[in-house]
Amino acid sequence: MLDWDALSAAELEEMAEAGRQVLNCYRVLAKSSDNIIGEVIKGHGTFYEMDHYPPGDIFDPESHSQYYYHSHRGGEHGHFHTFIRSDGMLETIKPIKDQSHQDFMDERDDDLTHLIGISMDAKGFPLKLFTTNRWVTAENWYTAEDVISLIDQFEIDLVPPSWPVNVWMTGFIQLFKPVIKTLILERDETIAAWAEKYPERDVFEDRELEITSAATLDVEAYLQNIQARLPQE
């Protein structure tokens, strides 16, 4: 799904650096037999489905980035949801007008957007990237182009719940930026096709449409592809 030949040398180098950060986080955590998931859920007692971990989510007030981890479906241990809050967006970026209004939009002062979901296995490694319909995360809907413009803004420059987890999360988004862009574009294509197929339904609140795009990950092969395309010294 990724056109490797379309990536510039600068993009590949940025991805390679992000990959080094991701691998370094795994290395540091492995030294103490820890992993990404363990760091996120530790200290909060019994792990319950649907509960957010860590409680209250993680929010960086400078970048206006946010994430949480939870579990509620098979085939994975759980998944991260990542967001950008509207206070960190340019004034020209607004939710689309052609979307239904829901009560949750009145219950907060923020018009946040979901960026990407990251499915994880029990050992703390990523399985898939995915996008969701609006009702899944109670977000506001922005065009794919506007959401894509926010990818570079995502950064969690904090200590809690874990410094290596936050470095990993920030690096992971940058490492897979081209894939995330493609998935966000496919998200809008899925929404448009669904709305055309079921014109009588509210596409954004239709519980039959949950995952709007997804990509299975092979991080090792992905990193090898990057390295193979970098200029050789």
C-alpha positions as CSV (number, residue, x, y, z in Angstrom):
1,M,0.0,0.0,0.0
2,L,3.0,2.3,0.2
3,D,4.7,3.7,-2.9
4,W,8.3,3.6,-1.6
5,D,9.7,5.2,-4.8
6,A,7.6,8.4,-4.1
7,L,9.4,9.0,-0.8
8,S,12.3,11.6,-0.9
9,A,15.7,11.0,0.7
10,A,14.8,13.5,3.4
11,E,11.6,11.7,4.2
12,L,13.4,8.4,4.4
13,E,16.1,9.8,6.7
14,E,13.4,11.2,9.0
15,M,11.7,7.8,9.1
16,A,15.1,6.1,9.7
17,E,15.8,8.3,12.7
18,A,12.3,7.7,14.0
19,G,12.9,4.0,13.6
20,R,16.1,4.2,15.6
21,Q,14.2,5.9,18.4
22,V,11.6,3.2,18.4
23,L,14.2,0.4,18.5
24,N,16.1,2.1,21.3
25,C,12.9,2.3,23.4
26,Y,12.5,-1.5,22.9
27,R,16.2,-2.0,23.9
28,V,15.9,0.0,27.1
29,L,12.7,-1.6,28.2
30,A,14.0,-5.1,27.5
31,K,16.9,-4.6,29.8
32,S,14.5,-4.7,32.8
33,S,12.1,-7.2,31.1
34,D,9.5,-4.5,30.5
35,N,7.5,-3.6,27.4
36,I,5.3,-0.8,26.0
37,I,2.0,-2.2,27.3
38,G,3.4,-3.1,30.7
39,E,4.6,0.5,31.2
40,V,1.2,1.9,30.3
41,I,-1.0,-0.3,32.5
42,K,1.4,-0.8,35.5
43,G,0.3,0.6,38.9
44,H,-3.4,0.6,38.1
45,G,-4.5,-2.7,39.5
46,T,-6.6,-5.1,37.5
47,F,-6.7,-4.5,33.8
48,Y,-10.3,-4.0,32.8
49,E,-11.7,-3.9,29.2
50,M,-12.8,-0.5,28.0
51,D,-11.1,1.4,30.8
52,H,-8.6,4.0,29.7
53,Y,-4.9,3.5,30.6
54,P,-3.4,5.4,32.1
55,P,-6.6,6.8,33.8
56,G,-7.3,10.3,32.5
57,D,-5.3,9.7,29.3
58,I,-1.9,11.3,28.5
59,F,-2.0,14.8,27.1
60,D,0.9,17.1,26.1
61,P,-0.2,20.7,26.6
62,E,2.4,22.1,24.3
63,S,1.7,19.9,21.2
64,H,-2.0,19.3,22.2
65,S,-1.4,15.6,21.5
66,Q,-3.3,12.9,23.4
67,Y,-3.4,9.2,23.7
68,Y,-4.8,6.3,25.7
69,Y,-4.7,2.5,25.7
70,H,-7.6,0.2,26.1
71,S,-8.9,-3.3,25.1
72,H,-12.3,-4.5,23.8
73,R,-11.8,-6.9,20.9
74,G,-10.2,-10.2,19.9
75,G,-7.0,-10.7,18.0
76,E,-5.0,-8.3,20.0
77,H,-4.1,-7.4,23.6
78,G,-5.5,-3.9,23.1
79,H,-4.9,-0.7,21.2
80,F,-3.8,2.9,21.4
81,H,-6.0,5.8,20.2
82,T,-4.1,9.0,19.4
83,F,-5.6,12.5,19.0
84,I,-4.8,16.1,18.3
85,R,-6.9,18.6,20.2
86,S,-8.4,21.6,18.4
87,D,-6.5,24.2,20.5
88,G,-3.4,23.1,18.7
89,M,-4.8,23.5,15.2
90,L,-4.5,26.4,12.8
91,E,-7.6,28.6,12.7
92,T,-8.2,27.5,9.1
93,I,-8.7,23.9,10.2
94,K,-12.4,23.3,11.2
95,P,-14.6,20.3,11.5
96,I,-16.6,19.6,8.3
97,K,-20.0,21.3,8.3
98,D,-21.8,18.3,6.7
99,Q,-21.8,16.1,9.8
100,S,-24.6,15.3,12.4
101,H,-24.5,17.0,15.8
102,Q,-24.2,14.8,18.9
103,D,-24.5,15.6,22.6
104,F,-20.8,14.8,23.2
105,M,-20.0,17.8,21.1
106,D,-21.6,20.1,23.7
107,E,-20.1,18.3,26.7
108,R,-16.6,19.6,26.1
109,D,-14.8,22.7,24.8
110,D,-12.6,20.8,22.4
111,D,-13.1,19.6,18.8
112,L,-10.5,17.0,18.9
113,T,-9.7,14.7,16.0
114,H,-8.6,11.0,16.1
115,L,-5.3,10.6,14.3
116,I,-4.6,6.8,14.2
117,G,-5.1,3.6,16.2
118,I,-2.3,1.2,17.0
119,S,-3.2,-2.4,17.7
120,M,-0.8,-4.2,20.0
121,D,0.0,-7.7,21.0
122,A,0.5,-9.0,24.6
123,K,4.3,-8.6,24.3
124,G,4.0,-4.9,23.6
125,F,4.7,-4.9,19.9
126,P,2.4,-3.3,17.2
127,L,0.2,-5.4,15.0
128,K,-1.8,-3.0,12.9
129,L,-2.6,0.6,12.2
130,F,-6.2,1.6,11.8
131,T,-8.7,4.4,11.5
132,T,-12.1,4.5,12.9
133,N,-15.6,6.0,12.4
134,R,-16.5,9.1,14.3
135,W,-18.7,7.4,16.9
136,V,-15.9,5.1,18.1
137,T,-13.9,7.8,19.8
138,A,-16.5,10.6,20.0
139,E,-14.3,12.9,17.9
140,N,-15.2,15.7,15.5
141,W,-14.8,14.9,11.8
142,Y,-12.2,16.8,9.7
143,T,-11.2,16.2,6.1
144,A,-8.5,13.7,5.5
145,E,-6.2,16.5,4.2
146,D,-6.6,18.5,7.5
147,V,-6.0,15.4,9.6
148,I,-2.9,14.5,7.6
149,S,-1.6,18.1,8.1
150,L,-1.6,17.4,11.8
151,I,0.6,14.2,11.8
152,D,3.9,16.1,12.3
153,Q,2.4,18.0,15.2
154,F,1.9,14.8,17.3
155,E,4.5,14.7,20.1
156,I,4.3,13.4,23.6
157,D,7.2,15.2,25.4
158,L,6.4,14.1,28.9
159,V,7.7,11.8,31.6
160,P,4.4,10.1,32.7
161,P,3.3,7.4,32.3
162,S,6.7,6.3,31.0
163,W,9.4,8.3,29.2
164,P,10.4,5.4,26.8
165,V,6.7,4.9,26.0
166,N,6.2,8.5,25.1
167,V,9.4,8.6,23.0
168,W,8.2,5.3,21.3
169,M,4.8,6.7,20.6
170,T,6.2,10.0,19.1
171,G,8.7,8.1,17.0
172,F,6.3,5.4,15.9
173,I,3.9,8.0,14.4
174,Q,6.7,9.6,12.4
175,L,8.1,6.2,11.4
176,F,4.8,5.2,9.8
177,K,3.8,8.7,8.6
178,P,3.4,7.6,4.9
179,V,1.2,4.6,5.9
180,I,-0.9,6.8,8.2
181,K,-1.4,9.3,5.4
182,T,-2.7,6.5,3.1
183,L,-5.0,5.1,5.8
184,I,-6.5,8.5,6.5
185,L,-7.3,9.0,2.8
186,E,-8.8,5.5,2.7
187,R,-10.9,6.4,5.8
188,D,-12.6,9.2,3.8
189,E,-13.1,6.9,0.8
190,T,-14.8,4.3,3.1
191,I,-17.1,7.0,4.6
192,A,-18.1,8.3,1.2
193,A,-18.8,4.8,-0.1
194,W,-20.8,3.9,3.0
195,A,-22.9,7.1,2.8
196,E,-23.7,6.4,-0.8
197,K,-24.7,2.8,-0.1
198,Y,-26.9,3.7,2.9
199,P,-28.1,7.3,2.3
200,E,-30.9,6.9,4.9
201,R,-28.3,6.4,7.7
202,D,-26.1,8.8,9.6
203,V,-22.8,7.4,8.4
204,F,-20.8,8.9,11.3
205,E,-23.0,7.2,13.9
206,D,-23.6,3.9,12.1
207,R,-22.5,1.1,14.5
208,E,-22.1,-1.2,11.6
209,L,-19.2,0.8,10.4
210,E,-16.4,0.9,13.0
211,I,-13.0,0.4,11.3
212,T,-12.6,2.6,8.2
213,S,-9.1,1.4,7.1
214,A,-6.4,-0.8,8.4
215,A,-2.9,-2.0,7.6
216,T,-1.0,-5.0,9.1
217,L,2.5,-4.1,10.2
218,D,5.8,-5.9,9.7
219,V,8.1,-3.4,11.4
220,E,11.3,-5.3,10.7
221,A,10.6,-5.5,6.9
222,Y,9.5,-1.9,7.0
223,L,12.8,-0.8,8.5
224,Q,14.8,-2.9,6.0
225,N,12.9,-1.2,3.2
226,I,13.9,2.2,4.6
227,Q,17.5,1.3,5.0
228,A,17.8,-0.2,1.5
229,R,16.6,3.1,0.0
230,L,18.8,5.5,1.9
231,P,21.8,6.9,0.1
232,Q,24.8,4.6,0.8
233,E,27.9,6.3,2.1
